[in-house]
Amino acid sequence: SGAWEIAARYSSIDLEDSGYTGGEEDNITLGVNWYATPNVRFMANYIRASTDPSSPDAFPGTGDEDVNIFQVRSQIDF
């Protein structure tokens, strides 16, 4: 039996500061958690991240990128 949990998250980071051009990243996470018992849970996440570097001319090959991540984890509390 256990309990199921569905989760979603959006996050963004801007790495621009005076004299530093670090670019930006936005990501969306969709996840599902299964709490098998009060001490055991399993987690799965799909993350879609989009990067936008500020100066791709300064770093060739670093244009806009989309990254897909599938992450699974388990946790045991004893």
PAKOL-837482 format. One record per atom (N, C-alpha, C): residue in one letter; x, y, z. Coordinates in steps of 0.001 Angstrom, whole numbers, padded with zeros to 6 digits, always signed. Layout:
<atoms>
aXYZ ...
</atoms>
This chain:
<atoms>
s+000840-001184+000000 s+000000+000000+000000 s+000881+001242+000000 g+001111+001873+001112 g+001947+003061+001145 g+001205+004288+000651 a+001931+005354+000460 a+001351+006617+000000 a+002137+007142-001191 w+001426+007740-002135 w+002036+008333-003321 w+001990+009852-003212 e+002999+010491-003793 e+003057+011949-003811 e+003519+012391-005195 i+002837+013368-005754 i+003230+013945-007043 i+003718+015364-006768 a+004825+015744-007400 a+005417+017053-007139 a+005838+017724-008441 a+005853+019051-008419 a+006340+019843-009553 a+007054+021068-008996 r+008077+021509-009735 r+008844+022668-009290 r+009402+023402-010498 y+009464+024721-010405 y+010132+025545-011405 y+011185+026357-010669 s+012394+026430-011232 s+013416+027274-010623 s+014217+027972-011706 s+014790+029096-011318 s+015560+029913-012251 s+016726+030526-011494 i+017857+030654-012177 i+019018+031306-011574 i+019647+032231-012612 d+020005+033416-012170 d+020655+034413-013014 d+022052+034633-012448 l+023062+034237-013205 l+024446+034325-012730 l+025171+035559-013252 e+024412+036593-013550 e+024998+037851-014005 e+025276+038732-012788 d+026461+039293-012721 d+026808+040226-011661 d+027830+041192-012237 s+028111+042251-011540 s+029010+043269-012068 s+030327+042656-012534 g+030536+042696-013831 g+031773+042185-014405 g+031802+040692-014653 y+030783+039961-014247 y+030763+038509-014447 y+029548+038136-015275 t+029801+037445-016381 t+028710+037049-017266 t+028549+035540-017199 g+027748+035094-016276 g+027578+033661-016054 g+026383+033049-016740 g+025516+033878-017312 g+024356+033350-018009 g+023178+033086-017088 e+022221+032340-017613 e+020999+032025-016873 e+020635+030564-017072 e+019885+030018-016125 e+019356+028658-016270 e+017956+028614-015678 d+017063+027966-016389 d+015707+027705-015914 d+015506+026203-015951 n+014790+025664-014958 n+014475+024237-015034 n+013115+023932-014431 i+012535+022877-014963 i+011246+022369-014508 i+011473+020938-014041 t+010966+020616-012865 t+011081+019265-012319 t+009687+018694-012098 l+009489+017477-012577 l+008263+016724-012310 l+008677+015462-011577 g+008009+015157-010477 g+008445+014015-009684 g+007305+013218-009107 v+007639+011996-008750 v+006698+011121-008054 v+007463+010418-006934 n+006855+010368-005759 n+007452+009720-004596 n+006506+008639-004097 w+007070+007526-003669 w+006271+006462-003061 w+006822+006200-001674 y+006008+006438-000672 y+006365+006173+000714 y+005882+004764+001033 a+006756+003783+000838 a+006389+002375+001015 a+006023+002074+002467 t+006804+002607+003388 t+006549+002490+004827 t+006941+003831+005438 p+006693+004048+006715 p+007134+005306+007319 p+008655+005503+007268 n+009419+004425+007044 n+010885+004521+007036 n+011513+004347+005663 v+010731+004070+004635 v+011288+003790+003303 v+010527+004590+002254 r+011286+005271+001388 r+010636+005952+000263 r+011488+005830-000990 f+010811+005869-002131 f+011443+005829-003445 f+011008+007076-004204 m+011961+007711-004902 m+011693+008972-005580 m+012163+008894-007025 a+011396+009468-007925 a+011788+009563-009333 a+011468+010975-009811 n+012423+011598-010499 n+012252+012956-011017 n+012653+013017-012481 y+011923+013830-013235 y+012332+014210-014587 y+012599+015702-014531 i+013788+016110-014981 i+014189+017514-014936 i+014523+017971-016352 r+013934+019087-016754 r+014226+019699-018056 r+014873+021044-017755 a+016152+021185-018088 a+016894+022414-017813 a+017259+023098-019119 s+017109+024417-019143 s+017476+025224-020308 s+018497+026258-019867 t+019629+026298-020559 t+020670+027261-020224 t+020765+028321-021303 d+021163+029505-020892 d+021343+030629-021806 d+022605+031376-021385 p+023761+030973-021922 p+024997+031667-021553 p+024987+033093-022087 s+025607+034002-021349 s+025601+035410-021742 s+026477+035703-022935 s+027638+035080-022995 s+028572+035418-024065 s+029095+034158-024736 p+028288+033540-025630 p+028771+032339-026310 p+029986+032607-027189 d+030211+033878-027577 d+031398+034200-028378 d+032669+034021-027556 a+032579+034280-026258 a+033750+034131-025393 a+034057+032669-025119 f+033029+031825-025189 f+033193+030394-024932 f+032575+029618-026088 p+033322+029374-027161 p+032765+028678-028322 p+032157+027333-027938 g+031033+027022-028576 g+030367+025753-028313 g+029483+025769-027088 t+029251+026954-026513 t+028425+027031-025310 t+027148+027819-025564 g+026489+027559-026669 g+025228+028242-026947 g+024109+027714-026072 d+022889+028134-026402 d+021726+027659-025650 d+021686+026139-025659 e+021429+025555-024523 e+021381+024095-024394 e+020145+023698-023605 d+019546+022596-023993 d+018477+021977-023220 d+018990+020635-022725 v+018800+020372-021452 v+019301+019149-020838 v+018117+018393-020239 n+018063+017089-020489 n+017041+016222-019916 n+017700+015297-018899 i+017141+015245-017702 i+017708+014434-016628 i+016605+013543-016063 f+016893+012258-015894 f+015988+011352-015185 f+016730+010869-013953 q+016159+011091-012796 q+016840+010825-011531 q+015975+009898-010676 v+016581+008856-010127 v+015879+007970-009190 v+016701+007871-007908 r+015999+007823-006791 r+016661+007725-005487 r+015807+006875-004560 s+016447+006363-003540 s+015719+005671-002478 s+016277+006147-001141 q+015443+006057-000127 q+015863+006517+001194 q+015329+005559+002253 i+016223+005166+003158 i+015853+004308+004279 i+016240+005037+005559 d+015300+005184+006446 d+015533+005851+007728 d+015459+004796+008828 f+016568+004619+009542 f+016555+003629+010629 f+017187+004200+011873 
</atoms>
